[in-house]
Amino acid sequence: MILEAISKNFFLYLSNNKWLDRLAKRFGSNFGADKIVGGETISQAIPIIQQLNHEGLHVTVDHLGEFVHSEQEAKDRTQECIRSIQAIASHQLNSEVSLKLTSLGLDISHELVRENMQLILKAAEKYDITVTIDMEDSSRCGATLEIYKELKETYPNLGTVIQSYLYRSDEDLDDLNEYDPYLRLVKGAYKEPGTVAFPEKKIVDDNLKHLIKKNLLNGNYTAVASHDDAIIEFTKQLVQEHEVPADRFEFQMLYGMRNDTQKKLVEEGYKVRVYLPYGEDWYGYFMRRLAERPANISFAVKGIFSK
């Protein structure tokens, strides 16, 4: 457990290293990134989405990139999201869209990010495509949820994320209940201080189970985003025991990870959605995946030496 904690902190530290980020953009495929990222453009991601759909898997695409430093950059990211939505519609793909508010200007201006989100949501509404606001670190959690609640009143096809490692998440779930929320429930993948997040893995796991049960029994759509067999089995037993309709929940996993489990769940009749990121800014995402699960480290090493 100590080694696991050290490993997690190490990779979370690396995820914020700007020099390594620049290096990774030059040599991305040599680090195995192409095994968990669907290319640099939405055009490159389309054949992957089509193959996943052919295998019975649903998809959500995310144009990677978080921290923008100008209004123009935020507007450019907004247009990329809209292009993704249009590509999904024109190719008749079974896919949703995920995004981060920091990529749309959250750290610049809340008014800017609202304007950009409205442009994206109007495009998504036109094609009946769901958009999920990814959750970022705890310092941005409150603002993210406030913007979600504001927009959800106008755009019903909007979801967001709750992280079980945060102390506040149980109250956030209660607060969101009146909005008929579409929620992706996860453990969380950012380095957080003990003042805001549970430090012990077992507590985080138990809280995720608690949140899954609460949201499902509240009658809200629940995306269980976990590669953890114990969480998956807990959800299976819960929906069977309480006769939760199949159209009220789904499992979500990352592209390139636990492929056999994804296929097995589909064969068992469960809805499974694959989170497929694309873009040049993949480095921070990749490091957080290594931090989440020690098994991912060997996965990355195999990717490097299988070239």
C-alpha positions in Angstrom: 0.0 0.0 0.0 2.9 2.4 0.8 4.5 1.7 -2.6 1.2 2.2 -4.3 0.7 5.6 -2.6 4.3 6.6 -3.6 3.7 5.5 -7.2 0.4 7.5 -7.3 1.9 10.7 -6.0 4.9 10.3 -8.3 2.8 10.1 -11.5 0.4 12.9 -10.3 3.5 15.1 -9.8 4.7 14.2 -13.3 1.3 15.1 -14.7 2.0 18.8 -14.0 5.5 18.9 -15.4 5.4 21.3 -18.4 8.8 20.2 -19.8 7.7 16.6 -19.9 4.5 17.7 -21.5 6.3 19.3 -24.3 8.6 16.3 -24.7 5.6 13.9 -24.8 3.9 15.8 -27.6 7.0 15.2 -29.7 7.3 11.5 -28.9 3.8 10.5 -27.9 3.4 7.2 -29.7 6.7 6.0 -28.2 5.2 6.2 -24.8 2.2 4.0 -25.7 -0.1 6.9 -25.9 -1.6 5.7 -29.1 -3.0 2.7 -27.2 -5.2 4.9 -25.0 -5.7 8.0 -27.1 -7.7 8.0 -30.3 -5.4 10.1 -32.5 -4.8 13.8 -32.6 -8.0 14.8 -34.5 -11.6 13.8 -34.5 -11.1 12.5 -38.1 -8.6 10.0 -36.8 -10.9 9.0 -33.9 -13.9 8.3 -36.2 -12.7 4.8 -37.4 -12.0 3.8 -33.8 -15.5 4.9 -32.7 -17.0 3.0 -35.6 -15.1 -0.1 -34.6 -16.2 0.2 -30.9 -19.8 0.7 -32.0 -19.5 -2.4 -34.2 -18.5 -4.3 -31.1 -21.6 -3.1 -29.3 -19.9 -0.4 -27.2 -21.1 3.1 -26.8 -18.6 6.0 -26.8 -17.9 9.4 -25.4 -15.2 11.5 -27.0 -13.1 14.1 -25.3 -10.8 16.6 -27.0 -7.9 16.7 -24.6 -6.6 19.9 -23.2 -7.4 21.6 -19.9 -5.7 24.9 -19.0 -6.1 27.7 -21.6 -4.7 31.1 -21.2 -6.6 33.3 -23.6 -10.2 33.9 -24.8 -9.2 33.0 -28.3 -7.8 29.7 -27.2 -11.0 28.9 -25.3 -13.1 29.8 -28.4 -10.9 27.5 -30.5 -11.5 24.6 -28.1 -15.2 25.4 -28.2 -15.2 25.1 -32.0 -13.4 21.8 -31.8 -16.1 20.5 -29.5 -18.7 21.6 -32.0 -16.8 19.9 -34.8 -16.8 16.7 -32.8 -20.6 16.9 -32.4 -21.1 17.5 -36.1 -18.8 14.6 -37.0 -20.7 12.3 -34.6 -23.9 13.3 -36.3 -22.7 13.2 -39.9 -21.2 9.7 -39.4 -24.2 8.5 -37.4 -21.9 7.4 -34.6 -23.2 6.1 -31.2 -21.2 8.6 -29.2 -21.6 11.4 -26.7 -19.1 14.2 -26.0 -17.2 15.0 -22.8 -15.4 18.2 -22.0 -13.5 20.1 -19.3 -14.6 23.6 -18.4 -11.0 24.8 -18.0 -10.5 24.1 -21.7 -13.4 26.5 -22.4 -12.1 29.4 -20.2 -13.2 28.6 -16.7 -10.1 30.1 -15.2 -10.4 33.2 -17.3 -14.1 34.1 -16.9 -17.2 32.4 -15.8 -19.1 34.4 -18.3 -16.8 33.2 -21.1 -17.2 29.6 -20.2 -21.0 30.0 -20.0 -21.1 31.5 -23.5 -18.9 28.8 -24.9 -20.9 26.0 -23.3 -24.1 27.5 -24.7 -22.7 27.3 -28.2 -21.7 23.7 -27.7 -25.0 22.7 -26.1 -27.1 24.3 -28.9 -25.1 22.3 -31.4 -25.6 19.1 -29.3 -29.3 19.8 -28.9 -29.7 20.1 -32.7 -28.4 16.5 -33.1 -29.7 15.1 -29.8 -26.2 14.4 -28.4 -25.5 14.3 -24.7 -22.6 16.4 -23.3 -20.9 15.5 -20.0 -18.9 18.1 -18.1 -15.9 16.3 -16.7 -14.9 17.1 -13.1 -11.5 18.5 -12.4 -9.6 19.2 -9.2 -11.4 20.2 -6.0 -10.7 23.9 -6.4 -12.9 23.9 -9.5 -15.6 21.6 -8.2 -18.0 24.2 -6.8 -17.9 26.4 -9.9 -18.3 23.4 -12.2 -21.4 22.2 -10.4 -22.9 25.7 -10.3 -22.5 26.1 -14.0 -23.9 22.6 -14.6 -27.1 23.4 -12.6 -27.6 26.7 -14.4 -27.3 25.1 -17.8 -29.2 21.9 -17.0 -32.4 24.0 -16.6 -32.2 24.8 -20.3 -30.4 21.8 -21.8 -31.6 18.5 -20.5 -29.0 16.4 -22.4 -26.2 17.5 -20.0 -24.3 15.4 -17.5 -21.5 15.9 -15.1 -19.2 13.9 -12.7 -19.1 13.3 -9.0 -15.8 12.0 -7.4 -16.0 9.7 -4.4 -12.7 10.7 -2.9 -14.0 14.2 -2.0 -15.7 14.7 1.4 -18.3 17.0 -0.2 -19.6 14.5 -2.8 -22.5 13.0 -0.7 -23.9 16.5 -0.2 -23.4 17.4 -3.8 -25.4 14.3 -4.8 -28.3 15.5 -2.6 -28.1 19.0 -4.0 -28.2 17.8 -7.6 -31.1 15.4 -7.1 -33.8 17.9 -8.0 -32.1 18.5 -11.5 -32.8 14.9 -12.6 -29.1 14.6 -13.2 -27.1 12.4 -15.6 -24.1 11.6 -13.4 -20.8 9.8 -14.0 -19.6 8.5 -10.7 -15.9 8.0 -10.3 -13.2 7.6 -7.6 -11.2 10.7 -8.7 -7.8 11.1 -10.3 -6.2 14.3 -9.0 -3.8 14.9 -6.2 -5.8 16.4 -3.4 -5.0 17.4 0.2 -6.4 15.5 3.2 -8.5 18.6 4.0 -10.8 17.9 1.1 -10.4 14.3 0.2 -10.4 10.9 1.8 -6.8 9.6 2.1 -7.6 5.9 2.3 -8.5 3.8 -0.7 -11.0 1.6 1.1 -13.0 4.7 2.3 -13.0 6.1 -1.3 -14.2 2.7 -2.6 -16.9 2.4 0.0 -18.1 6.0 -0.7 -18.3 5.2 -4.4 -20.6 2.3 -3.6 -22.6 4.5 -1.4 -23.0 7.2 -4.1 -23.9 4.6 -6.8 -26.6 3.2 -4.6 -28.0 6.6 -3.6 -28.1 7.9 -7.2 -29.7 4.8 -8.6 -32.3 4.5 -5.9 -33.1 8.2 -6.4 -34.0 7.2 -9.9 -31.3 9.2 -11.6 -29.3 8.0 -14.6 -26.0 6.6 -13.3 -22.8 6.0 -15.2 -20.6 3.8 -13.1 -17.1 4.7 -14.3 -14.7 2.1 -12.8 -12.3 -0.6 -13.8 -12.6 -2.1 -10.3 -14.1 -5.6 -10.4 -15.5 -5.1 -6.9 -17.4 -1.9 -7.9 -18.7 -3.6 -11.0 -20.0 -6.6 -9.1 -21.5 -4.4 -6.5 -23.4 -2.5 -9.2 -24.6 -5.7 -10.8 -26.0 -7.1 -7.5 -27.6 -3.7 -6.6 -29.5 -3.3 -9.9 -30.7 -6.9 -9.7 -31.8 -6.6 -6.0 -33.7 -3.4 -6.6 -34.9 -4.2 -10.1 -33.3 -1.0 -11.6 -34.3 -0.7 -15.2 -31.4 -1.3 -17.7 -32.0 2.1 -19.3 -31.2 3.9 -16.0 -27.5 3.0 -15.8 -24.4 2.1 -17.7 -20.8 1.1 -17.1 -18.0 3.3 -18.4 -14.3 2.4 -19.0 -11.3 4.0 -20.6 -10.3 3.3 -24.2 -7.6 0.7 -24.3 -8.0 -0.6 -20.8 -9.8 -3.7 -19.6 -11.0 -4.5 -23.1 -11.9 -8.1 -22.2 -14.1 -6.9 -19.3 -15.8 -4.4 -21.6 -16.7 -7.1 -24.1 -17.8 -9.5 -21.3 -20.2 -6.9 -19.9 -21.7 -6.3 -23.4 -22.1 -10.0 -23.8 -24.0 -10.1 -20.5 -26.4 -7.5 -21.8 -25.0 -4.4 -20.0 -24.6 -1.0 -21.6 -20.9 -0.1 -21.7 -19.5 3.3 -22.8 -15.9 3.8 -23.7 -14.2 7.1 -22.9 -12.1 7.9 -26.0 -9.9 11.0 -25.7 -8.1 12.5 -28.7 -5.8 15.4 -29.3 -2.2 16.5 -28.8 -2.5 17.4 -25.1 -2.6 13.8 -23.9 0.2 13.9 -21.4 -1.6 15.0 -18.2 -4.4 12.5 -19.0 -1.9 9.7 -19.5 0.0 10.4 -16.2 -3.2 10.4 -14.2 -4.2 7.0 -15.7 -0.8 5.6 -14.5 -1.4 7.1 -11.1 -4.9 5.5 -10.8 -3.9 1.9 -11.2 -0.4 0.3 -10.9 -1.3 -2.2 -13.6 -1.4 0.7 -16.1 2.3 1.2 -15.6 3.2 -2.2 -17.0 0.6 -1.5 -19.8 2.5 1.6 -20.7 5.9 -0.1 -20.6 4.7 -2.8 -22.9 3.5 0.0 -25.3 6.9 1.5 -25.4 8.8 -1.7 -26.1 6.3 -3.1 -28.6 7.1 -0.5 -31.2 
